[in-house]
Amino acid sequence: MKKIKAMLPFLLVVGVSLSVIAQNVMTPMHVAKTKQVGSVYLSEDGRHAAYTLIVPADPFKENVPASSHLYLLDLETMQSIPFVTGVSVAGVAFRPGHNTITFLARKDGDATRSIYEISLDGGEAQKLYAFDHNIGSYSWGSDGSHIVFTSLEPAEKSDSPLPYQPEIYEEGLRNTWAFMHNVDKEGHVPHRIEIEGSFSQAYWSPDMEKLVVALSPTSLVDDTFMAQEIFVVDHETREVLAQIDHAGKLGAISWSPDSKHLAMISAAHLNDPIDGRLKIVDASNGEVTALVTDYEGKFEQLKWRDNNSLYYLASKGVWSELGTIRADGTNMDSMIPTGGTMMNAFVEANGMFLFDAENAMHPDEVYMKGRRDREISRVTNSNPWLDELELGRQEVITYTTNDGMEVEGILMYPVGYEEGTRYPLINVIHGGPEAHYDNGWLTSYSMAGQVGAGDGFAVFYPNYRGSTGRGLEFAMSSQGDLGGAEFDDIVEGVDHLIELGIADEDKVGVTGGSYGGYATAWMSTRYSDRFAAGVMFVGISNNISKWGTSDIPEELYHVHSRKRIWDDYQLYLENSPIYYADQAETPLLIMHGKEDTRVHPGQSFELYRHIKTRTDTPVRLVLYPGEGHGNRRATAQFDYNLRAMRWFNEYLKGDAERPDRELDIPEIAIEN
């Protein structure tokens, strides 16, 4: 690694180096105004379509989360019509048997978040139903009159005469309750489904005779991850008809058209790190049948095609696949194979498909496949200014590690790449580790992506062992070896890019959030001789204190460490970046949300203090008040992006010294 000896003159202009000011490339300003499609919707007859558009706030005006706006899509002209944009919407649905759309919102003057309804012919949305407390989620019965909805249980009132109340950690938590209600029956009182626990899902059967519900024993995050239970409940009596055998993580559940079976995406077993396996359930007795157990992919979404078959959407490596499968696990056929546009979600009616999809050159948009189409095509363009930018090309890279593991990654070339020239490299490491990068749009406030490519960096996204999308065995291959072979895969990916003549071995950077932050801290200490700059976000530095301060200790045990910390404290310590902090030579920028409960900000404090006390290596800690495990608000995201790119520009483009703590931001307004 090149040592830091002198300052490289550097001018920050909205987070971009002088070398690219004259180029029409992506900058943090562009990231801050990028809109993306959120969800897509189709009416039951396939005649009407809608979608939500995620619209970021202007970081120069307000530090608030992005808004979700509702758009209609004319399926004849493919024109988008802004429908509800004055309020942020959630829970969008076509109301069965009505020419309307319903959604959740809390408008000015509302006491709670309520269900609103708007005619497809337009007009003002009207409040359809308000409950005593915020409605968390809801779903329609097939009659268009009954809903099942969730809401937090009422808070307990204290009788204490004292003017101050302390917070009792993990006690007095409020569960989420579920209720059945007829919105068309005047004076009807919602019926609570009285199963003890905290509800996460509730859906009517098509025949309206029963419901399927999923709930955890408490509202603790660990319970919602690892202890979900599933029941079939009678509509009239609200008695439990069947309990479904389940252990581990749980995804979506859906009814067959004849109300006799359920399809669900869930973990294979308690130690499966992800919900990605396909199972069919007999609704009469809860008997579960697992399908295609050797599938080397991850099921993402299911929809019944008829009583005997389903549509599925799956991740396979860095790609997506849409296909059909019979309910007995046979005849698994691909309709849209891997290798094309990344499909994130779909809806279908009468053979018409709409997708939330993306590609390497464009973030999420609405795509469509008609009844006779063999491919999907994009029908919206929410960021037309993107078409004027020069972007770095992107390709899938595969390499084999020293122990014989085949690892996939995605390489984004710098804009203007010239073969034979070596470039500074930024490795972007995903969290989880039960996650993966697909070959789609890979730019965000916390991922260098096209901003890095526009600034002259090669950007690499490795799907190291333990990543999803490649089957159960690969997803479990990193368990019990924290910081071991999984992170060696990342270093060997760097070696591969050096061997290809792309990366400059003296100018290698690393960044990531959560488990990716753990990897960043590991590379900046244990492998510090290989990395010239690091940006760690909400990351782990001490696996012992991490266990005692995180809200997911059981999940950590069951699907990651597979060993209790008190059985081997020394191993946990030696798998922690602080253990190697005395050898840290990598200039490290640490950033963290002050209200993070997943990875406590103390993890960042610890690494900062160790490096600052034990070395002379540049280190800085930036805290974001009001933010948790990732930044949600506009200005906090923009600030993060600017600081991260400035750090990499300083330390990967020659000899430099630590940037000033203040950002040099000119007076610029974003054109939304």
C-alpha positions as CSV (number, residue, x, y, z in Angstrom):
1,M,0.0,0.0,0.0
2,K,1.3,3.4,-0.9
3,K,2.2,5.4,2.3
4,I,0.6,8.8,2.9
5,K,3.4,11.5,2.9
6,A,2.1,14.7,1.5
7,M,-1.1,16.5,0.7
8,L,-2.6,16.3,-2.8
9,P,-4.3,19.6,-3.7
10,F,-8.0,18.8,-4.0
11,L,-11.0,20.9,-4.8
12,L,-14.4,19.6,-3.8
13,V,-17.2,20.7,-6.1
14,V,-20.4,19.0,-4.9
15,G,-18.4,15.9,-4.1
16,V,-16.7,15.5,-7.5
17,S,-13.0,15.9,-8.3
18,L,-11.8,18.5,-10.9
19,S,-10.9,15.7,-13.3
20,V,-14.5,15.0,-14.2
21,I,-16.2,18.5,-13.8
22,A,-16.1,19.0,-17.6
23,Q,-17.6,15.5,-18.2
24,N,-21.3,14.8,-18.2
25,V,-21.1,12.1,-15.6
26,M,-23.1,11.1,-12.5
27,T,-22.5,13.1,-9.3
28,P,-23.9,13.0,-5.8
29,M,-26.3,15.7,-6.9
30,H,-27.8,13.3,-9.4
31,V,-28.1,10.5,-6.8
32,A,-30.0,12.9,-4.5
33,K,-32.7,13.5,-7.1
34,T,-33.0,10.0,-8.6
35,K,-36.6,8.8,-8.6
36,Q,-37.4,5.1,-8.6
37,V,-40.5,3.0,-9.1
38,G,-41.5,1.4,-5.8
39,S,-44.3,-1.1,-6.4
40,V,-46.6,-2.1,-9.4
41,Y,-50.3,-3.0,-9.3
42,L,-52.9,-4.5,-11.7
43,S,-56.6,-4.8,-11.3
44,E,-58.1,-8.3,-11.3
45,D,-59.3,-8.0,-14.9
46,G,-55.9,-6.7,-16.1
47,R,-57.6,-3.5,-17.4
48,H,-56.1,-1.0,-15.0
49,A,-52.5,-0.5,-13.8
50,A,-50.8,1.6,-11.2
51,Y,-47.5,2.1,-9.6
52,T,-45.8,4.1,-6.8
53,L,-42.9,6.4,-7.5
54,I,-40.3,7.1,-4.8
55,V,-39.5,10.8,-4.9
56,P,-36.6,12.0,-2.8
57,A,-36.7,15.3,-0.9
58,D,-34.4,18.2,-1.7
59,P,-31.5,17.8,0.7
60,F,-30.9,21.6,0.5
61,K,-34.4,22.3,1.8
62,E,-35.5,19.5,4.2
63,N,-33.9,16.5,5.9
64,V,-36.9,14.1,5.5
65,P,-37.4,10.7,4.0
66,A,-38.5,10.2,0.4
67,S,-42.2,10.3,-0.5
68,S,-44.2,7.6,-2.3
69,H,-46.5,9.0,-4.9
70,L,-49.3,7.1,-6.8
71,Y,-49.4,7.0,-10.6
72,L,-51.9,5.4,-13.0
73,L,-50.6,3.8,-16.1
74,D,-52.8,3.8,-19.2
75,L,-52.3,0.3,-20.7
76,E,-53.3,1.5,-24.2
77,T,-51.1,4.6,-24.6
78,M,-48.5,3.6,-21.9
79,Q,-48.8,7.1,-20.5
80,S,-48.3,7.7,-16.8
81,I,-50.8,9.9,-15.0
82,P,-49.9,11.5,-11.6
83,F,-52.8,10.4,-9.4
84,V,-52.0,11.0,-5.7
85,T,-48.9,13.2,-5.2
86,G,-49.9,15.5,-2.3
87,V,-49.3,12.9,0.3
88,S,-47.0,9.9,0.8
89,V,-49.0,6.7,0.2
90,A,-48.6,3.1,1.2
91,G,-50.6,-0.1,1.0
92,V,-52.0,0.5,-2.4
93,A,-54.6,-1.9,-3.7
94,F,-57.4,-2.2,-6.3
95,R,-60.6,-2.6,-4.4
96,P,-62.3,-5.8,-5.7
97,G,-65.6,-5.1,-7.4
98,H,-65.2,-1.4,-7.3
99,N,-63.7,1.1,-9.8
100,T,-61.4,2.4,-7.1
101,I,-57.9,2.3,-5.6
102,T,-57.3,2.3,-1.9
103,F,-54.2,3.3,0.0
104,L,-52.9,4.2,3.4
105,A,-52.1,7.8,4.3
106,R,-52.1,10.3,7.1
107,K,-53.2,13.7,5.8
108,D,-53.0,17.0,7.6
109,G,-55.6,16.9,10.3
110,D,-55.8,13.1,10.6
111,A,-55.4,11.7,14.0
112,T,-54.2,8.3,12.6
113,R,-53.0,6.7,9.4
114,S,-56.2,5.6,7.7
115,I,-57.5,3.9,4.5
116,Y,-58.3,6.3,1.7
117,E,-60.2,5.5,-1.5
118,I,-60.1,7.3,-4.9
119,S,-62.1,6.6,-8.1
120,L,-60.2,5.5,-11.2
121,D,-62.1,8.3,-12.9
122,G,-60.2,10.8,-10.7
123,G,-61.4,13.3,-8.1
124,E,-60.4,13.7,-4.5
125,A,-59.5,10.8,-2.4
126,Q,-62.0,10.1,0.4
127,K,-61.3,8.6,3.8
128,L,-62.8,5.1,3.7
129,Y,-61.9,3.8,7.2
130,A,-60.1,5.2,10.2
131,F,-59.3,3.1,13.3
132,D,-58.4,4.3,16.8
133,H,-54.7,3.8,16.1
134,N,-52.6,3.8,13.0
135,I,-53.4,1.1,10.5
136,G,-50.2,-0.7,9.7
137,S,-51.3,-2.9,6.8
138,Y,-54.5,-4.2,5.3
139,S,-55.8,-6.6,2.6
140,W,-59.1,-6.9,0.9
141,G,-61.4,-9.9,0.9
142,S,-62.7,-11.0,-2.5
143,D,-66.1,-9.4,-1.8
144,G,-64.6,-5.9,-1.7
145,S,-66.3,-5.2,1.6
146,H,-64.2,-7.0,4.2
147,I,-60.7,-6.1,5.2
148,V,-58.2,-7.7,7.6
149,F,-55.9,-5.0,9.0
150,T,-53.2,-4.7,11.6
151,S,-52.6,-2.0,14.2
152,L,-50.5,-1.6,17.3
153,E,-52.2,-2.6,20.6
154,P,-53.1,0.4,22.8
155,A,-50.3,1.7,24.9
156,E,-50.5,1.3,28.7
157,K,-51.0,4.4,30.7
158,S,-48.8,5.0,33.7
159,D,-50.3,5.9,37.1
160,S,-47.1,7.3,38.3
161,P,-47.3,10.8,39.9
162,L,-43.8,11.5,38.8
163,P,-43.2,14.0,35.9
164,Y,-40.6,11.8,34.3
165,Q,-40.6,8.2,33.2
166,P,-37.5,6.2,32.4
167,E,-37.4,3.7,29.5
168,I,-37.4,0.0,30.5
169,Y,-35.4,-1.8,27.9
170,E,-37.3,-4.5,26.1
171,E,-40.2,-4.4,28.4
172,G,-43.6,-2.9,27.9
173,L,-43.4,-3.5,24.1
174,R,-46.5,-3.2,22.0
175,N,-47.6,-6.1,19.8
176,T,-49.3,-5.7,16.5
177,W,-52.9,-6.9,16.6
178,A,-55.0,-8.1,13.6
179,F,-58.7,-7.2,13.1
180,M,-61.4,-8.2,10.6
181,H,-63.8,-5.5,9.5
182,N,-66.7,-4.9,7.1
183,V,-66.2,-1.3,5.8
184,D,-69.7,-1.3,4.1
185,K,-71.6,-2.2,7.3
186,E,-72.4,1.0,9.1
187,G,-71.7,0.8,12.8
188,H,-69.7,-2.4,12.4
189,V,-67.1,-3.0,15.2
190,P,-63.8,-4.6,14.1
191,H,-63.3,-8.2,15.4
192,R,-59.9,-8.8,16.8
193,I,-58.2,-12.1,15.9
194,E,-57.3,-13.1,19.5
195,I,-54.2,-15.1,19.0
196,E,-51.4,-13.9,21.4
197,G,-48.4,-12.4,19.6
198,S,-47.5,-9.7,17.1
199,F,-49.0,-10.1,13.7
200,S,-46.9,-9.6,10.5
201,Q,-49.2,-11.0,7.8
202,A,-53.0,-11.7,7.4
203,Y,-54.8,-12.6,4.2
204,W,-58.4,-13.8,3.4
205,S,-58.9,-17.0,1.5
206,P,-60.6,-16.4,-1.9
207,D,-63.8,-18.1,-0.6
208,M,-63.8,-15.7,2.4
209,E,-64.3,-18.7,4.8
210,K,-60.9,-18.4,6.5
211,L,-57.7,-16.4,6.8
212,V,-54.0,-17.2,7.1
213,V,-52.1,-15.2,9.6
214,A,-48.4,-15.1,10.6
215,L,-47.2,-13.7,14.0
216,S,-44.3,-13.8,16.4
217,P,-44.5,-14.2,20.2
218,T,-43.4,-10.6,20.7
219,S,-42.6,-7.6,18.6
220,L,-38.8,-8.0,19.3
221,V,-37.0,-7.9,16.0
222,D,-35.3,-11.2,16.9
223,D,-38.7,-12.9,17.3
224,T,-39.9,-11.5,14.0
225,F,-36.9,-13.0,12.3
226,M,-36.6,-16.3,14.0
227,A,-39.9,-17.2,15.7
228,Q,-42.8,-16.6,13.3
229,E,-45.8,-18.9,13.6
230,I,-48.5,-19.5,11.0
231,F,-52.2,-20.3,11.5
232,V,-55.3,-20.8,9.4
233,V,-58.2,-19.1,11.2
234,D,-62.0,-19.5,10.7
235,H,-63.7,-16.3,9.5
236,E,-66.9,-16.7,11.5
237,T,-65.6,-18.2,14.8
238,R,-62.1,-16.9,14.6
239,E,-60.9,-20.2,15.9
240,V,-57.6,-21.8,14.7
241,L,-58.3,-24.5,12.1
242,A,-54.7,-25.5,11.5
243,Q,-51.1,-24.5,12.6
244,I,-48.5,-24.7,9.9
245,D,-45.2,-26.4,10.7
246,H,-42.5,-23.7,10.3
247,A,-39.1,-22.8,11.6
248,G,-36.8,-19.9,10.7
249,K,-37.3,-16.9,8.5
250,L,-40.6,-16.3,6.7
251,G,-41.4,-14.6,3.5
252,A,-44.7,-14.1,1.6
253,I,-47.8,-16.4,1.9
254,S,-50.5,-16.7,-0.7
255,W,-53.8,-18.7,-1.2
256,S,-54.6,-21.0,-4.1
257,P,-57.7,-19.9,-6.1
258,D,-59.8,-22.7,-4.6
259,S,-58.7,-21.8,-1.0
260,K,-57.4,-25.4,-0.4
261,H,-53.7,-24.7,-0.4
262,L,-51.1,-22.1,0.5
263,A,-47.8,-21.3,-1.2
264,M,-45.1,-19.7,0.9
265,I,-41.5,-18.6,0.7
266,S,-39.6,-19.5,3.9
267,A,-36.4,-20.8,5.3
268,A,-35.5,-24.5,4.7
269,H,-35.0,-24.8,8.5
270,L,-34.0,-22.8,11.5
271,N,-30.4,-22.4,10.4
272,D,-31.2,-21.3,6.8
273,P,-30.0,-17.6,6.7
274,I,-32.8,-16.4,4.4
275,D,-36.4,-17.0,3.4
276,G,-35.9,-18.2,-0.2
277,R,-37.4,-21.8,-0.4
278,L,-40.7,-22.8,-1.9
279,K,-43.2,-24.7,0.1
280,I,-46.9,-25.8,-0.5
281,V,-49.3,-26.2,2.5
282,D,-52.5,-28.1,2.8
283,A,-54.7,-25.5,4.5
284,S,-57.0,-28.1,6.1
285,N,-54.3,-29.6,8.3
286,G,-51.1,-27.4,7.9
287,E,-49.1,-30.2,6.3
288,V,-46.1,-28.7,4.5
289,T,-44.3,-30.0,1.3
290,A,-41.0,-28.4,0.3
291,L,-40.4,-28.2,-3.4
292,V,-37.2,-28.2,-5.5
293,T,-35.0,-28.4,-2.3
294,D,-31.9,-28.5,-4.4
295,Y,-32.7,-25.3,-6.3
296,E,-29.5,-23.3,-6.7
297,G,-31.3,-20.0,-6.5
298,K,-33.6,-18.0,-4.2
299,F,-37.3,-17.7,-4.7
300,E,-38.4,-14.1,-4.4
301,Q,-42.1,-14.0,-5.2
302,L,-44.9,-16.4,-6.0
303,K,-48.4,-16.1,-7.6
304,W,-50.9,-18.9,-8.2
305,R,-51.5,-19.4,-11.9
306,D,-54.4,-21.8,-11.3
307,N,-55.1,-24.4,-8.6
308,N,-52.3,-26.6,-9.8
309,S,-49.5,-24.3,-10.8
310,L,-47.7,-21.1,-9.9
311,Y,-45.7,-18.3,-11.4
312,Y,-42.4,-17.7,-9.6
313,L,-39.8,-14.9,-9.6
314,A,-36.3,-16.1,-8.5
315,S,-32.8,-14.8,-8.1
316,K,-30.1,-17.0,-9.8
317,G,-26.6,-15.7,-9.1
318,V,-26.6,-12.0,-10.2
319,W,-29.7,-12.5,-12.4
320,S,-33.4,-12.9,-12.1
321,E,-35.8,-15.5,-13.7
322,L,-39.5,-15.6,-14.2
323,G,-41.1,-19.0,-14.6
324,T,-43.9,-21.5,-13.9
325,I,-43.9,-24.6,-11.7
326,R,-46.5,-27.1,-10.8
327,A,-47.7,-27.3,-7.2
328,D,-46.1,-30.7,-6.9
329,G,-42.7,-29.3,-7.8
330,T,-42.6,-30.7,-11.4
331,N,-42.5,-28.9,-14.7
332,M,-40.4,-26.0,-13.6
333,D,-40.1,-23.9,-16.8
334,S,-38.5,-20.5,-17.4
335,M,-40.7,-17.9,-19.1
336,I,-38.1,-15.1,-19.0
337,P,-34.6,-16.6,-18.4
338,T,-31.6,-15.1,-16.7
339,G,-29.2,-12.7,-18.5
340,G,-31.5,-9.8,-19.2
341,T,-33.3,-7.0,-17.3
342,M,-33.4,-7.5,-13.5
343,M,-37.0,-8.2,-12.4
344,N,-37.6,-7.2,-8.8
345,A,-41.3,-7.8,-8.5
346,F,-44.3,-8.7,-10.7
347,V,-48.1,-8.6,-10.9
348,E,-50.2,-10.6,-13.3
349,A,-53.8,-10.8,-14.5
350,N,-55.1,-12.7,-17.5
351,G,-51.6,-13.2,-18.9
352,M,-50.7,-9.6,-18.6
353,F,-47.6,-8.9,-16.5
354,L,-46.2,-5.7,-15.0
355,F,-42.8,-5.5,-13.4
356,D,-40.7,-3.4,-11.1
357,A,-37.5,-3.9,-13.0
358,E,-34.0,-2.3,-13.5
359,N,-30.9,-2.7,-15.5
360,A,-27.2,-1.6,-15.3
361,M,-27.9,1.7,-16.9
362,H,-31.2,2.6,-15.3
363,P,-32.9,2.3,-11.8
364,D,-36.3,0.8,-11.1
365,E,-39.0,1.5,-13.7
366,V,-42.3,-0.1,-14.8
367,Y,-41.8,-2.9,-17.4
368,M,-44.5,-4.9,-19.1
369,K,-45.0,-8.2,-20.9
370,G,-48.2,-8.6,-22.9
371,R,-49.9,-11.9,-23.4
372,R,-48.0,-12.7,-26.6
373,D,-44.7,-11.0,-25.8
374,R,-41.6,-13.1,-25.2
375,E,-39.6,-10.3,-23.5
376,I,-40.4,-7.5,-21.1
377,S,-40.1,-3.8,-22.2
378,R,-39.8,-0.6,-20.3
379,V,-42.8,1.7,-20.3
380,T,-41.8,4.5,-17.9
381,N,-38.8,6.8,-17.7
382,S,-38.8,8.6,-14.4
383,N,-35.3,10.2,-14.8
384,P,-35.0,11.4,-18.4
385,W,-31.9,13.4,-17.5
386,L,-30.1,10.0,-17.1
387,D,-30.2,9.5,-20.8
388,E,-27.8,12.5,-21.2
389,L,-25.1,11.1,-18.9
390,E,-22.1,9.1,-19.8
391,L,-22.1,6.0,-17.6
392,G,-19.5,3.3,-16.9
393,R,-20.2,-0.1,-18.5
394,Q,-20.9,-3.0,-16.2
395,E,-20.2,-6.7,-16.5
396,V,-20.3,-9.9,-14.4
397,I,-16.9,-11.2,-13.2
398,T,-16.3,-14.8,-12.0
399,Y,-13.2,-16.0,-10.2
400,T,-12.1,-19.1,-8.4
401,T,-10.7,-18.8,-4.9
402,N,-7.6,-20.7,-3.5
403,D,-9.9,-23.2,-1.9
404,G,-11.9,-23.9,-5.0
405,M,-15.0,-21.7,-4.4
406,E,-16.4,-20.0,-7.5
407,V,-17.4,-16.4,-6.7
408,E,-19.4,-14.0,-8.8
409,G,-19.0,-10.2,-8.7
410,I,-20.1,-7.2,-10.8
411,L,-17.5,-4.8,-12.1
412,M,-18.3,-1.2,-13.1
413,Y,-15.6,0.3,-15.3
414,P,-14.6,3.9,-15.0
415,V,-16.1,6.3,-17.6
416,G,-13.7,6.5,-20.5
417,Y,-11.9,3.2,-19.5
418,E,-8.8,2.5,-21.6
419,E,-7.6,-1.1,-21.7
420,G,-4.1,-1.4,-20.4
421,T,-4.5,1.4,-17.9
422,R,-4.8,0.6,-14.2
423,Y,-7.4,2.4,-12.1
424,P,-8.1,3.1,-8.5
425,L,-10.6,0.5,-7.2
426,I,-13.5,0.8,-4.8
427,N,-14.9,-2.5,-3.4
428,V,-18.5,-2.2,-2.3
429,I,-19.4,-5.0,0.1
430,H,-23.0,-6.0,0.8
431,G,-24.4,-6.6,4.2
432,G,-26.2,-9.6,5.6
433,P,-24.2,-11.6,4.7
434,E,-27.5,-13.1,3.5
435,A,-27.9,-10.8,0.5
436,H,-26.4,-10.4,-2.9
437,Y,-25.8,-7.8,-5.6
438,D,-27.6,-8.4,-8.9
439,N,-26.5,-7.1,-12.3
440,G,-28.9,-4.1,-12.1
441,W,-28.7,-0.5,-11.0
442,L,-25.9,-0.3,-8.4
443,T,-25.7,3.4,-7.5
444,S,-27.1,4.9,-4.3
445,Y,-26.1,7.3,-1.6
446,S,-24.1,4.6,0.1
447,M,-22.8,2.7,-3.0
448,A,-20.2,4.5,-5.2
449,G,-21.6,3.0,-8.4
450,Q,-21.8,5.4,-11.3
451,V,-20.6,8.3,-9.2
452,G,-17.4,6.4,-8.6
453,A,-17.2,5.4,-12.3
454,G,-17.7,9.0,-13.3
455,D,-14.9,10.1,-11.0
456,G,-12.4,7.7,-12.5
457,F,-12.7,4.6,-10.3
458,A,-13.4,1.0,-11.1
459,V,-16.1,-0.2,-8.7
460,F,-16.5,-3.9,-7.8
461,Y,-19.4,-5.6,-6.0
462,P,-18.3,-9.2,-4.9
463,N,-20.9,-11.8,-3.9
464,Y,-18.7,-13.6,-1.4
465,R,-19.6,-16.9,0.1
466,G,-22.7,-16.7,2.3
467,S,-24.4,-14.5,-0.3
468,T,-27.9,-15.5,-1.5
469,G,-29.1,-16.4,-5.0
470,R,-27.0,-19.5,-5.3
471,G,-28.9,-22.0,-3.2
472,L,-28.9,-23.2,0.4
473,E,-25.4,-24.7,0.5
474,F,-23.7,-21.6,-0.7
475,A,-25.8,-19.4,1.6
476,M,-24.7,-21.5,4.6
477,S,-21.1,-21.8,3.5
478,S,-19.8,-19.0,5.6
479,Q,-21.5,-20.0,8.9
480,G,-19.3,-20.5,11.9
481,D,-16.4,-18.7,10.3
482,L,-16.9,-15.0,11.0
483,G,-14.4,-12.9,9.0
484,G,-12.8,-16.0,7.6
485,A,-13.1,-17.4,4.1
486,E,-16.0,-15.1,3.4
487,F,-13.7,-12.0,3.6
488,D,-10.8,-13.8,2.0
489,D,-13.0,-14.1,-1.0
490,I,-13.1,-10.3,-1.2
491,V,-9.3,-10.0,-1.1
492,E,-9.0,-12.7,-3.8
493,G,-11.4,-10.7,-5.9
494,V,-9.0,-7.7,-5.7
495,D,-6.2,-10.0,-6.7
496,H,-8.2,-11.1,-9.7
497,L,-8.8,-7.6,-10.8
498,I,-5.1,-6.8,-10.4
499,E,-4.2,-9.8,-12.5
500,L,-6.7,-8.7,-15.2
501,G,-4.7,-5.4,-15.4
502,I,-7.7,-3.3,-14.3
503,A,-7.0,-2.4,-10.6
504,D,-3.9,-0.5,-9.3
505,E,-2.8,-2.6,-6.3
506,D,-1.6,0.6,-4.5
507,K,-5.0,2.3,-4.8
508,V,-7.6,-0.1,-3.5
509,G,-10.5,1.1,-1.4
510,V,-13.3,-0.7,0.4
511,T,-16.7,0.3,1.7
512,G,-19.9,-1.3,2.9
513,G,-22.7,-1.1,5.5
514,S,-23.7,-3.4,8.4
515,Y,-22.0,-6.7,7.6
516,G,-20.3,-4.9,4.7
517,G,-19.2,-2.4,7.4
518,Y,-17.7,-5.4,9.3
519,A,-15.8,-6.4,6.1
520,T,-14.6,-2.8,5.7
521,A,-13.3,-2.7,9.2
522,W,-11.7,-6.1,8.7
523,M,-9.9,-5.0,5.6
524,S,-8.8,-1.8,7.2
525,T,-7.2,-3.6,10.1
526,R,-6.5,-7.3,9.5
527,Y,-5.7,-6.8,5.8
528,S,-4.6,-3.2,6.1
529,D,-1.5,-3.7,3.9
530,R,-3.9,-4.3,1.0
531,F,-6.2,-1.4,1.3
532,A,-5.4,2.3,0.9
533,A,-8.8,3.8,2.0
534,G,-11.9,2.6,3.8
535,V,-15.4,4.0,4.4
536,M,-17.2,2.0,7.1
537,F,-21.0,2.4,7.6
538,V,-23.0,1.1,10.6
539,G,-20.4,-1.7,10.8
540,I,-19.2,-4.2,13.4
541,S,-15.8,-3.9,15.1
542,N,-16.2,-6.1,18.2
543,N,-18.2,-9.3,18.0
544,I,-18.4,-9.7,21.7
545,S,-20.0,-6.4,22.5
546,K,-22.0,-6.6,19.2
547,W,-23.8,-9.6,20.6
548,G,-24.7,-7.8,23.8
549,T,-25.9,-4.6,22.1
550,S,-27.7,-5.8,19.0
551,D,-31.5,-6.5,18.6
552,I,-30.9,-9.8,16.8
553,P,-28.7,-12.0,19.1
554,E,-30.6,-15.2,18.3
555,E,-30.5,-14.6,14.6
556,L,-26.7,-14.0,14.9
557,Y,-26.4,-17.4,16.6
558,H,-28.7,-19.5,14.5
559,V,-27.7,-18.3,11.0
560,H,-24.2,-16.8,11.4
561,S,-21.9,-17.8,14.2
562,R,-23.5,-21.2,15.2
563,K,-21.6,-20.9,18.5
564,R,-22.4,-19.0,21.7
565,I,-19.9,-16.3,22.5
566,W,-19.5,-17.6,26.1
567,D,-18.3,-20.9,24.6
568,D,-15.3,-19.2,23.0
569,Y,-14.7,-15.6,23.9
570,Q,-11.2,-15.7,22.5
571,L,-12.4,-16.8,19.0
572,Y,-15.0,-14.0,18.9
573,L,-12.3,-11.5,19.9
574,E,-9.9,-12.7,17.3
575,N,-12.7,-12.4,14.7
576,S,-13.1,-8.7,15.6
577,P,-11.4,-5.8,13.8
578,I,-10.4,-4.2,17.1
579,Y,-8.1,-7.1,17.7
580,Y,-6.0,-6.0,14.8
581,A,-6.4,-2.2,15.2
582,D,-2.7,-1.8,16.1
583,Q,-1.7,-2.7,12.6
584,A,-4.2,-0.4,10.9
585,E,-2.6,1.7,8.2
586,T,-5.7,2.3,6.1
587,P,-7.2,5.8,6.4
588,L,-10.7,5.0,7.7
589,L,-13.8,7.1,7.6
590,I,-16.5,5.7,10.0
591,M,-20.1,6.8,9.7
592,H,-23.0,5.6,11.8
593,G,-26.7,6.5,12.7
594,K,-26.9,7.5,16.4
595,E,-30.2,5.6,16.9
596,D,-29.0,2.3,15.3
597,T,-30.3,-0.7,17.3
598,R,-29.1,-3.4,14.9
599,V,-25.5,-2.5,15.1
600,H,-25.1,-0.1,18.0
601,P,-23.0,3.0,17.3
602,G,-20.7,1.9,20.1
603,Q,-19.2,-0.4,17.5
604,S,-18.0,2.6,15.6
605,F,-16.8,4.3,18.8
606,E,-14.8,1.3,19.7
607,L,-12.9,1.0,16.4
608,Y,-12.4,4.8,16.2
609,R,-10.9,4.8,19.7
610,H,-8.7,1.8,19.1
611,I,-7.2,3.2,15.9
612,K,-6.8,6.7,17.3
613,T,-5.1,5.5,20.4
614,R,-2.9,2.8,19.0
615,T,-1.8,4.3,15.6
616,D,-1.2,7.5,13.8
617,T,-3.5,6.5,10.9
618,P,-6.1,9.0,9.8
619,V,-9.5,8.1,11.2
620,R,-12.7,10.1,11.5
621,L,-16.1,9.2,13.0
622,V,-19.3,10.9,11.7
623,L,-22.6,10.4,13.5
624,Y,-26.0,11.0,12.1
625,P,-28.6,12.1,14.7
626,G,-32.1,10.7,14.1
627,E,-30.8,7.9,11.8
628,G,-30.7,4.2,12.5
629,H,-29.3,1.3,10.6
630,G,-28.9,3.3,7.4
631,N,-29.7,6.9,6.5
632,R,-33.4,7.5,5.5
633,R,-33.4,11.3,5.3
634,A,-32.4,13.4,2.3
635,T,-29.7,15.6,3.7
636,A,-28.2,12.8,5.8
637,Q,-27.9,10.7,2.6
638,F,-26.5,13.5,0.6
639,D,-23.9,14.3,3.3
640,Y,-22.9,10.7,3.5
641,N,-22.4,10.4,-0.3
642,L,-20.3,13.6,-0.4
643,R,-18.0,12.5,2.5
644,A,-17.5,9.0,1.2
645,M,-16.5,10.1,-2.3
646,R,-14.3,12.9,-0.9
647,W,-12.5,10.4,1.3
648,F,-11.8,8.0,-1.7
649,N,-10.7,10.9,-3.9
650,E,-8.2,12.1,-1.2
651,Y,-6.6,8.7,-0.4
652,L,-6.9,6.7,-3.7
653,K,-5.7,9.4,-6.1
654,G,-2.2,10.1,-4.8
655,D,-0.5,11.2,-1.6
656,A,-3.0,13.0,0.6
657,E,-4.0,14.0,4.1
658,R,-7.3,13.9,6.0
659,P,-10.0,16.2,4.5
660,D,-11.4,19.1,6.5
661,R,-14.3,18.2,8.7
662,E,-16.6,20.7,6.8
663,L,-17.8,20.0,3.3
664,D,-17.3,22.7,0.7
665,I,-20.8,22.9,-0.8
666,P,-21.7,25.7,-3.1
667,E,-25.1,27.2,-3.2
668,I,-26.9,24.9,-5.6
669,A,-30.6,24.0,-5.7
670,I,-31.7,20.6,-7.0
671,E,-34.1,20.6,-9.9
672,N,-36.6,18.0,-8.9
